[in-house]
């Protein structure tokens, strides 16, 4: 099965990292991605820019409104994700435990054949 | 025995085991359940005419398996799911029941581990355990949880969908995950029992039928886990507490304290069984073990060894840090003849348990015993502000008046 590991955290903490802390964080993620690759579990992943850079678009009654900022203004924001391959939820949890982030939501991916309409 | 009796007996004896076999082979709860249901309906229809088969379990398993596969074929017209599921199944249309008892134990355990997966909500775990561990029907579980059947059916459906979609595995957890996963499973049983022993919802103070189901699950886990001390300690604890059910409630539906219970109403055969289990446990280790030892001490016919009970509570408090345990320890210390020391143990508990009337109640009784009547009256007043049931309020008012 494929799973998405969705990373949430306090953006203020992320934003206040100095250069060295930022490098350390990159090293931790490179290590995690390397571990996934060695186990043939890596299917992709990206880090998102800060939520203040987000633009939200809403369709309603044929109109489109465009607003500044993320969909939800919350203390903990969505900051990035990995796509992984794992045999089952226990295997996905075991991999997610290695991810150096405070909060990780594990979401199964709908298989391609079933995700179409 | 009539054919109808044979079907009913087969349901009681084999339903859970057959379901475990089907679920682990088909990897689908819903289809396994429906297939087994179909098989029992078929048995009720055909056994009266064709006679009861020599091996009812094998007959039912074969019938259920075939019907489950039919269901999968029907729903997967485009066969998207078939490669995942049926490669090793299509060929074996007739499945003999597994003769290896170890394999059966393993299949049932795998099912129960899935039911108690930490990714499921505690409510869902309890409901799934009653369904797939105890083999209760949805309507019966709904009654035990005091919710409408439709609510429980929706809860079970949601839980089964989560299991399938999230990929909750049907296998034994990895060795390093086993201890926490076992603890979750044991906790599910404990919480079911606790709700039966001292109900937090509904009109009754205790719900013995729920407690009895928890004990049945305890026996099942004790059997499947072969000598795991944590589950055996919990089983002993549950049996000893449950054995007092008929003495815990008086004629007016009020809770009767241990010291005032009519011991002839205790189920002494059950107490013997619980005490035997306690004696079979290894050196005291876990929380349930300590609680079982305390329950055993309360169940002995001789003089209660209060110093020993106080010591056990002290150990339990050290392990759990629970203020409720500390309150019980204070009572045990007082009963052991040291009310002054017990008063000191009560200090600071008001902050930890600000809404619990038992803290000022116990303090009031201790002060009364020490002859400090004015302080006792003040403590009874504090308790009266917090007490919630009329029966206990009346009792406190009587005790307050006694101080004059």
Interface residues (C-beta under 8 A of the other chain):
Chain A: X1 X3 X86 X87 X88 X89 X90 X91 X92 X93 X94 X106 X108 X111 X113 X114
Chain B: X80 X117 X119 X165 X166 X167 X168 X169 X171 X173 X174 X177
